Amino acid sequence: MDKPQIVEFLTQSVNYSVFDVKWIPRTAKFIVVGSRPQGTGVLQVYELEENTLQVRGEIDREKSLKCASFGASSIRDYHVALGDFNGNLTVLDVERPESPIYTVRAHTSIINSLDAIGGALINCGAPEIVTGSRDGTVKVWDTRQADCPVACVSPPSGCGGRDCWAVAFGNSFNNSERCLAAGYDNGDLKLIDLRKMSQRWETNLSNGVCSIEFDRNDIEMNKMVVATLEGGLYVYDMRTQHPKKGFACVTEKNAGRSLGSCGSITGSKSTVWMAKHLPQNRDIFATGGGSGCVRLWNYEYPEKRKIAQPDGSEVGVEGNLQMLCSSVISTQPVHCFDWCPDLLGLAVCGAFDQTVRVLISTKLNLYQ
């Protein structure tokens, strides 16, 4: 089978530090959020027009912007949730940004990560936003309610001010079920059952957790990808949880390293900054590395996803992880990425070289 390739289609240099990129649903537009040199925030709207990128709007904010999501926006609206360096959570209409729809001082320090869900879903729970901050707390917000979180997960007392780097919603397959995963700078990874408001599972990955994503957050938990410092990449099968062993996991310890001319792994381990599943095929996902590369991976399920144990319990079985292709696109880390939900293989990414790139991944239809 021919392998996919990652092609750099369009490149746009900007005069600010890029921290996140997101496609605007059902359009040929995407947003870029970041920080200007003087510490203010910026959101730019770009549109693909033939073979060019056109700026369609620009929104300035008082504080630098760190993260964004359209996940809680309804089908009719283009409401984006934004987290900034001052701990503020804001929801804006990108077409009418002058009057924020919702704003709250969510944290006492920078919001490192947020995720949103529910706005465009049917019978899959309330539209909610989860935020993770340097202050160590993880909070869940419902913009229809008052300016206080509907749930808050605080670090244990005496833990030394742990920093939450990554959050993600999952398991939202009906109106009552929902969970969230949170990753921290010390490598802790926690799964919280929001219906019971209790911790369901935890582990430690030894290195800081940079990115978490479920393959789909609006179905019963299936797979979860976690990326860490020092080149760690973990794919968990979330369908079967053993009381002691937890979830089955396949691990790639060299996911952030460079590839030599013959495909050999070279160089020191570098951070895997992000992992994003392909919307049209959730067994394929992209990662961005500290070596400036973007890689595509394919997860293959085992023949049996669980095995019965002598004591009557069941344990999950990990699958296989195959790297489909790798492309170095920058001299700086590629730390944010988003697939276009409407066109197979179209993506946008940001790197620390103050550049935004539109990418095309070819031959992905061979894996559908």
Secondary structure, DSSP 4 states (H G I P E B T S, - for coil): -PPP-EEEEEEEE-SSEEEEEEEPTTSSEEEEEEE-TTS-EEEEEEEEETTEEEEEEEEEESS-EEEEE-TT--TT--EEEEEETTSEEEEEETTBTTS-SEEEE--SS-EEEEEEE-TT-SSS---EEEEEETTS-EEEE-TTS-SS-SEEE-PPTTS----EEEEEEE--SSSS--EEEEEETTSEEEEEETTTTEEEEEEE-SS-EEEEEES-SSSS--EEEEEEGGG-EEEEEEEEEETTTEEEEEEETTTTSEE-TTS-EES----EEEEEEETTEEEEEEEEETTSEEEEEEEE--S-SEEE-TTS-EEE---EEEEEEEEE--SS-EEEEEE-SSSTTEEEEEETTTEEEEEEE-SGGGG-
